[in-house]
Amino acid sequence: MITVVGTGTGAPLDEEVLAGADLVVGGRRHLDAARSPEGAERIVLGPLAPALDAIERYLDKERRVVVLASGDPGFFGIVRALGERFGPDRLDVRPGVSSVAGAFARLGLTWDDAVVVSAHGREMRTAVNVCRARPKVAVLTGPGAGPAELGAALRDGCTDRVLVVATALGDPGHERVERVTPAEAAERDWGAAVSVVLCLDEARAPGPVRTVAGAPPGPSAWALDESAFAHRDSMITKFEVRALALARLGPRLGDLVWDVGAGSGSIAVECARLGAAVTAVEKAPDGVERIRANATAHGVDVRVVHGTAPDALDELDDPDAVFVGGGGRELPAIVSACARRARRAVVVAMAALDRVPAAREALVTAGFSCDGVLLQSSRLAPLPGDVTRLAATNPVFLLWGTRTPALHEGVAK
């Protein structure tokens, strides 16, 4: 058996668990704090493969192995790698308090409604986008993805967020829990002892008592009626068009979506309701205020950029998907700029049919596979005498481009 012991954020290590161990594996600070049996080999965890090979050699000789880990080793921890290599039936896991539970406990906050995301050894953009989209997030950090990097990514557009940096949790002499703004976090050297970073939007009221932990469930309805949004003179993407656009955009938690020429922001709001981080770009001042009002009304966070595409796109982070709902004569240039940056998909809505060829060419040139459809719908409408007629809506051409997986990987790198 491999005994896996979580330590560091809760009760002190029970030294009896080490009795009779022939091999003790763990981080340097865990090994320094433990009293290994005399004669036991100690391996400092760095690259995982050599440690796993050493564990296998000891198991083959039926010798006892103890692995020391932080907090709960089954929560984004070493239990996964050990289970995959040796099988879960070979593991005796004794969890401690996870750094996430410890950090929320220090603040006196529940965390059944928190989203937990790991940036340790992973691309940080997912953690950043989750922090943009959700009001209560715990980020497990790592080299190059710590409080400074997270703060730098959030200081533009997320000034209402508070970062709580928990360092050396469980160490009475060194534990610190500090509240800072993203801008303040970006300017500091936090060292290597950070346990977890909480990203909180304290102005957004907590939800009801939870039955299911983690990210809140998705909306029960989407492609909402136009009456669900403030708009000007019916200048809004109709719900039939919005339904197909959302299907082709595929917004999800961890994604970043651009809504370019956002108008009322109906697409932006719907993508945010489905879990994505969203940036809406709009050139009209009254449109900017309308988008913000619609986001507030639906309880989502949409970053609104007042500017004209394509120039306004230059300073934005690369999106996973883009919806282009406006552009006029600049539409081909806007679509080209979006296609160069999008990791997965670009969707373009056009009322003017003569703009379709140039928009399609821009997508194809950027390496997207391209398809489209002319949407023409007729809605039920009442007539006098308690009868019903069909009322036609204006036709809209919806064009979408999807990046092939190989090109997607190239953009991601």
C-alpha positions as CSV (number, residue, x, y, z in Angstrom):
1,M,0.0,0.0,0.0
2,I,0.9,3.6,-0.5
3,T,-0.2,5.8,2.4
4,V,-0.9,9.3,1.1
5,V,-1.2,11.9,3.8
6,G,-2.5,15.4,3.4
7,T,-0.8,18.0,5.7
8,G,0.0,21.7,5.9
9,T,-3.4,23.4,6.3
10,G,-5.1,21.6,9.1
11,A,-4.0,19.5,12.1
12,P,-0.3,18.7,12.4
13,L,1.1,15.5,10.9
14,D,0.5,12.4,12.9
15,E,4.0,11.1,13.2
16,E,2.8,7.5,13.7
17,V,1.8,7.4,10.1
18,L,5.5,7.4,9.2
19,A,6.4,4.5,11.5
20,G,7.9,1.7,9.5
21,A,8.0,3.6,6.2
22,D,10.9,2.6,3.9
23,L,10.3,5.4,1.4
24,V,9.0,8.9,2.2
25,V,8.1,11.1,-0.8
26,G,7.0,14.8,-0.6
27,G,7.7,18.4,-1.1
28,R,10.8,19.7,0.6
29,R,8.8,21.7,3.2
30,H,6.8,18.6,4.1
31,L,9.9,16.4,4.4
32,D,11.6,19.0,6.5
33,A,8.7,19.1,8.9
34,A,8.4,15.3,9.2
35,R,10.4,12.9,11.3
36,S,11.2,10.1,8.8
37,P,12.1,6.7,10.3
38,E,15.9,6.1,10.6
39,G,17.1,4.5,7.4
40,A,14.1,5.5,5.3
41,E,14.9,6.9,1.9
42,R,13.5,10.4,1.2
43,I,12.7,11.7,-2.2
44,V,11.9,15.4,-2.8
45,L,9.0,15.8,-5.2
46,G,10.0,17.7,-8.3
47,P,9.5,16.0,-11.7
48,L,6.8,13.4,-11.0
49,A,8.1,10.5,-13.2
50,P,11.3,9.7,-11.2
51,A,9.3,9.7,-8.0
52,L,6.7,7.3,-9.4
53,D,9.5,5.0,-10.7
54,A,11.0,4.9,-7.2
55,I,7.7,4.2,-5.6
56,E,7.2,1.3,-8.0
57,R,10.6,-0.2,-7.1
58,Y,9.7,-0.2,-3.4
59,L,6.2,-1.7,-4.1
60,D,7.8,-4.5,-6.1
61,K,9.8,-5.4,-3.0
62,E,6.7,-5.1,-0.8
63,R,8.2,-2.2,1.1
64,R,6.1,0.5,2.7
65,V,5.7,3.9,1.0
66,V,4.4,7.2,2.5
67,V,3.6,10.2,0.3
68,L,3.2,13.6,2.0
69,A,1.1,16.2,0.2
70,S,-0.6,19.5,0.8
71,G,-4.1,19.6,2.2
72,D,-6.4,17.2,0.5
73,P,-4.3,15.1,-2.0
74,G,-7.5,14.0,-3.8
75,F,-8.4,17.5,-4.7
76,F,-6.2,18.6,-7.7
77,G,-3.5,16.6,-6.0
78,I,-1.2,13.6,-6.4
79,V,-3.9,11.0,-5.8
80,R,-4.8,11.2,-9.5
81,A,-1.2,10.4,-10.7
82,L,-0.8,7.6,-8.1
83,G,-4.1,6.1,-8.9
84,E,-3.5,6.1,-12.7
85,R,0.0,4.5,-12.2
86,F,-0.7,2.0,-9.4
87,G,-4.5,1.7,-9.1
88,P,-6.8,3.2,-6.4
89,D,-6.9,-0.1,-4.5
90,R,-3.2,0.4,-3.7
91,L,-3.8,3.8,-2.0
92,D,-4.6,4.6,1.6
93,V,-5.5,8.2,1.4
94,R,-5.7,10.3,4.6
95,P,-6.8,13.8,3.5
96,G,-6.2,17.0,5.3
97,V,-8.0,20.3,5.0
98,S,-7.6,21.6,1.4
99,S,-6.1,25.1,0.8
100,V,-9.4,26.2,-0.7
101,A,-11.4,25.1,2.4
102,G,-8.8,26.7,4.6
103,A,-8.8,30.0,2.8
104,F,-12.5,30.4,2.9
105,A,-12.6,29.4,6.5
106,R,-10.1,32.2,7.4
107,L,-12.7,34.6,5.8
108,G,-15.7,33.0,7.5
109,L,-17.2,32.3,4.1
110,T,-19.0,29.3,2.7
111,W,-17.6,27.9,-0.5
112,D,-20.3,25.5,-1.8
113,D,-21.1,28.2,-4.4
114,A,-17.4,28.8,-5.4
115,V,-15.8,27.7,-8.6
116,V,-12.4,26.1,-8.1
117,V,-9.9,26.3,-11.0
118,S,-6.3,25.1,-11.1
119,A,-3.6,27.2,-12.8
120,H,-0.8,25.0,-11.5
121,G,1.0,23.6,-14.5
122,R,-1.9,24.7,-16.7
123,E,-2.7,27.5,-19.1
124,M,-3.7,30.5,-16.9
125,R,-6.3,31.9,-19.4
126,T,-9.0,29.5,-18.2
127,A,-8.5,30.7,-14.6
128,V,-8.6,34.3,-15.7
129,N,-11.8,33.8,-17.7
130,V,-13.5,32.0,-14.8
131,C,-12.6,34.9,-12.5
132,R,-14.1,37.3,-15.0
133,A,-17.3,35.4,-15.3
134,R,-18.0,34.2,-11.7
135,P,-18.3,36.2,-8.4
136,K,-16.6,33.6,-6.2
137,V,-13.6,31.7,-7.5
138,A,-10.6,29.9,-5.9
139,V,-7.5,29.7,-8.0
140,L,-4.8,27.1,-7.2
141,T,-1.6,28.8,-8.3
142,G,1.7,27.7,-9.7
143,P,5.0,29.1,-11.1
144,G,4.2,31.8,-13.6
145,A,0.5,31.7,-12.6
146,G,0.4,33.4,-9.2
147,P,-1.3,36.4,-7.7
148,A,0.9,38.9,-9.7
149,E,0.0,37.3,-13.0
150,L,-3.6,36.9,-12.1
151,G,-3.8,40.5,-10.9
152,A,-2.2,41.8,-14.1
153,A,-4.8,39.9,-16.2
154,L,-7.7,41.2,-14.2
155,R,-6.8,44.8,-13.5
156,D,-8.3,46.0,-16.7
157,G,-12.0,45.4,-16.7
158,C,-12.3,43.7,-13.3
159,T,-11.6,46.6,-10.9
160,D,-14.6,45.5,-8.7
161,R,-12.8,42.3,-7.9
162,V,-11.0,41.6,-4.6
163,L,-8.1,39.1,-4.6
164,V,-7.5,37.3,-1.3
165,V,-4.0,35.9,-1.3
166,A,-3.5,33.0,1.2
167,T,0.1,32.2,1.9
168,A,1.6,29.3,3.9
169,L,-1.8,28.2,5.2
170,G,-1.4,26.1,8.4
171,D,2.1,27.5,9.2
172,P,1.6,29.5,12.5
173,G,4.8,31.5,11.9
174,H,4.3,32.4,8.3
175,E,0.6,32.2,7.4
176,R,-0.8,35.4,5.8
177,V,-4.2,36.1,4.3
178,E,-4.2,39.5,2.5
179,R,-6.9,41.3,0.6
180,V,-5.7,43.3,-2.4
181,T,-7.0,44.8,-5.6
182,P,-5.9,43.2,-8.9
183,A,-3.6,46.2,-9.6
184,E,-2.0,45.8,-6.1
185,A,-1.5,42.1,-6.6
186,A,0.2,42.7,-10.0
187,E,2.9,45.0,-8.5
188,R,4.1,42.6,-5.8
189,D,6.5,39.6,-5.6
190,W,4.6,37.0,-3.7
191,G,7.2,34.3,-3.4
192,A,6.7,30.6,-3.7
193,A,4.6,29.9,-0.6
194,V,1.2,31.0,-1.9
195,S,-1.4,28.4,-1.2
196,V,-4.5,29.7,-3.1
197,V,-5.9,33.0,-4.4
198,L,-9.6,33.8,-4.0
199,C,-11.2,36.2,-6.5
200,L,-14.4,37.7,-5.1
201,D,-16.9,40.1,-6.5
202,E,-18.4,41.2,-3.1
203,A,-21.0,43.4,-4.7
204,R,-22.9,40.5,-6.3
205,A,-25.3,39.1,-3.7
206,P,-24.8,35.5,-2.8
207,G,-27.3,33.1,-4.3
208,P,-29.9,30.9,-2.5
209,V,-29.0,27.9,-0.3
210,R,-27.2,25.5,-2.6
211,T,-28.2,21.9,-3.3
212,V,-25.4,21.2,-5.9
213,A,-21.9,22.5,-5.1
214,G,-19.7,24.3,-7.5
215,A,-20.6,26.5,-10.5
216,P,-24.3,27.4,-10.5
217,P,-26.4,25.5,-13.0
218,G,-26.8,27.0,-16.4
219,P,-29.9,29.0,-17.3
220,S,-33.1,27.1,-17.9
221,A,-33.8,29.1,-21.1
222,W,-31.7,31.0,-23.6
223,A,-32.4,32.8,-26.9
224,L,-34.6,35.1,-24.7
225,D,-37.3,37.2,-26.2
226,E,-36.3,40.7,-27.3
227,S,-38.5,42.1,-24.5
228,A,-35.9,40.7,-22.0
229,F,-33.4,43.4,-23.2
230,A,-33.4,47.2,-23.4
231,H,-32.8,48.1,-27.0
232,R,-33.3,51.0,-29.4
233,D,-35.8,50.9,-32.3
234,S,-35.8,47.1,-32.5
235,M,-32.0,47.2,-33.1
236,I,-31.4,43.8,-31.5
237,T,-30.4,40.3,-32.7
238,K,-33.7,38.5,-32.9
239,F,-34.1,35.4,-30.8
240,E,-34.2,33.0,-33.7
241,V,-30.9,34.3,-35.0
242,R,-29.5,34.4,-31.4
243,A,-30.4,30.8,-30.9
244,L,-28.3,29.6,-33.8
245,A,-25.5,32.0,-33.1
246,L,-25.2,30.7,-29.5
247,A,-25.2,27.1,-30.8
248,R,-22.3,28.0,-33.1
249,L,-20.4,30.1,-30.6
250,G,-20.6,27.4,-27.9
251,P,-19.9,29.7,-24.9
252,R,-18.9,27.8,-21.7
253,L,-17.2,28.4,-18.4
254,G,-13.5,29.2,-19.0
255,D,-14.1,30.7,-22.4
256,L,-13.7,34.3,-23.5
257,V,-16.2,35.6,-26.1
258,W,-16.2,38.9,-27.9
259,D,-19.4,40.5,-29.0
260,V,-18.3,43.1,-31.6
261,G,-20.8,45.8,-32.6
262,A,-22.7,44.6,-29.6
263,G,-25.7,47.1,-29.8
264,S,-28.0,46.1,-27.0
265,G,-25.6,43.4,-25.8
266,S,-28.1,40.6,-26.1
267,I,-25.5,38.1,-27.4
268,A,-23.0,39.2,-24.8
269,V,-25.5,38.8,-22.0
270,E,-26.6,35.4,-23.2
271,C,-23.0,34.1,-23.5
272,A,-22.3,35.4,-19.9
273,R,-25.5,33.6,-18.7
274,L,-24.0,30.4,-20.2
275,G,-20.8,30.8,-18.2
276,A,-18.4,32.5,-20.5
277,A,-16.3,35.6,-19.8
278,V,-17.5,38.3,-22.3
279,T,-16.1,41.5,-23.7
280,A,-18.6,43.6,-25.7
281,V,-17.3,46.2,-28.1
282,E,-19.6,49.1,-29.0
283,K,-18.9,52.5,-30.6
284,A,-22.2,54.3,-29.6
285,P,-22.1,55.9,-26.1
286,D,-25.8,55.1,-25.5
287,G,-25.2,51.5,-26.7
288,V,-22.4,51.2,-24.1
289,E,-24.8,52.2,-21.3
290,R,-27.5,50.0,-22.7
291,I,-25.2,46.9,-22.6
292,R,-24.2,47.6,-19.0
293,A,-27.9,48.0,-18.0
294,N,-28.8,44.7,-19.7
295,A,-25.9,42.9,-18.0
296,T,-26.9,44.3,-14.6
297,A,-30.5,43.3,-15.2
298,H,-29.6,39.7,-15.9
299,G,-27.0,39.5,-13.1
300,V,-24.0,38.9,-15.2
301,D,-20.6,40.6,-15.6
302,V,-19.9,41.9,-19.1
303,R,-16.8,44.0,-19.8
304,V,-17.8,46.8,-22.1
305,V,-15.3,48.5,-24.4
306,H,-16.3,51.8,-25.9
307,G,-14.5,52.0,-29.3
308,T,-14.7,51.2,-33.0
309,A,-13.6,47.9,-34.4
310,P,-11.2,46.7,-35.6
311,D,-8.9,49.2,-33.8
312,A,-10.6,48.7,-30.5
313,L,-9.7,44.9,-30.6
314,D,-6.0,45.4,-30.5
315,E,-5.6,45.5,-26.7
316,L,-8.1,42.7,-25.9
317,D,-7.1,39.2,-24.9
318,D,-7.5,36.6,-27.6
319,P,-11.1,35.1,-27.6
320,D,-12.3,31.6,-27.9
321,A,-15.2,32.7,-30.0
322,V,-16.4,35.9,-31.6
323,F,-19.8,37.2,-32.6
324,V,-19.8,40.1,-35.1
325,G,-23.2,41.9,-35.2
326,G,-22.2,45.2,-36.7
327,G,-19.5,46.8,-38.8
328,G,-21.0,48.3,-42.0
329,R,-18.4,48.9,-44.7
330,E,-15.6,47.9,-42.3
331,L,-17.1,44.5,-41.8
332,P,-14.5,42.5,-43.9
333,A,-11.7,44.2,-42.0
334,I,-13.4,43.4,-38.7
335,V,-14.0,39.8,-39.6
336,S,-10.4,39.4,-40.7
337,A,-9.2,40.9,-37.4
338,C,-11.4,38.6,-35.4
339,A,-10.5,35.5,-37.4
340,R,-6.8,36.1,-36.8
341,R,-7.4,36.1,-33.0
342,A,-10.2,33.6,-32.4
343,R,-9.2,30.2,-31.1
344,R,-12.4,28.3,-32.1
345,A,-15.2,30.1,-33.9
346,V,-16.4,33.3,-35.5
347,V,-20.1,34.0,-36.2
348,V,-21.2,36.9,-38.3
349,A,-24.8,38.2,-38.7
350,M,-25.6,40.3,-41.8
351,A,-28.8,41.9,-43.0
352,A,-27.1,43.0,-46.3
353,L,-26.6,40.0,-48.5
354,D,-23.9,41.7,-50.6
355,R,-21.5,41.7,-47.6
356,V,-21.6,37.9,-47.3
357,P,-18.9,37.1,-49.9
358,A,-16.3,39.4,-48.4
359,A,-17.0,38.1,-44.9
360,R,-16.8,34.5,-46.0
361,E,-13.5,35.2,-47.8
362,A,-12.1,36.7,-44.6
363,L,-12.9,33.5,-42.7
364,V,-11.6,31.1,-45.3
365,T,-8.4,33.1,-45.7
366,A,-7.8,32.8,-42.0
367,G,-8.1,29.0,-42.2
368,F,-11.6,28.5,-41.0
369,S,-14.1,26.0,-42.4
370,C,-17.1,28.1,-43.3
371,D,-20.8,27.6,-43.5
372,G,-23.9,29.7,-43.3
373,V,-27.7,30.0,-43.6
374,L,-30.3,32.6,-44.5
375,L,-32.7,32.7,-41.6
376,Q,-36.3,33.7,-42.5
377,S,-38.9,33.3,-39.8
378,S,-42.6,34.1,-39.4
379,R,-44.0,34.5,-35.9
380,L,-47.5,34.0,-34.7
381,A,-49.3,37.3,-34.3
382,P,-52.9,38.1,-33.2
383,L,-55.6,39.4,-35.5
384,P,-59.0,40.9,-34.5
385,G,-61.6,38.3,-34.0
386,D,-59.4,36.0,-31.9
387,V,-57.5,34.6,-34.9
388,T,-53.8,34.4,-35.7
389,R,-51.6,35.3,-38.6
390,L,-48.0,34.9,-39.5
391,A,-45.8,38.0,-39.2
392,A,-42.5,37.8,-41.1
393,T,-39.3,39.1,-39.5
394,N,-36.5,40.6,-41.6
395,P,-34.2,37.9,-43.1
396,V,-30.7,37.6,-41.7
397,F,-27.7,35.8,-43.1
398,L,-25.7,34.0,-40.4
399,L,-22.2,33.0,-41.4
400,W,-19.9,31.0,-39.2
401,G,-16.3,29.8,-39.4
402,T,-14.8,27.0,-37.3
403,R,-11.1,26.6,-36.8
404,T,-9.8,23.1,-37.5
405,P,-8.2,21.5,-34.4
406,A,-4.6,21.6,-35.7
407,L,-4.9,25.4,-36.4
408,H,-6.6,25.9,-33.1
409,E,-3.6,24.4,-31.3
410,G,-1.3,26.7,-33.2
411,V,-3.3,29.8,-32.2
412,A,-3.4,28.5,-28.6
413,K,0.4,28.3,-28.5
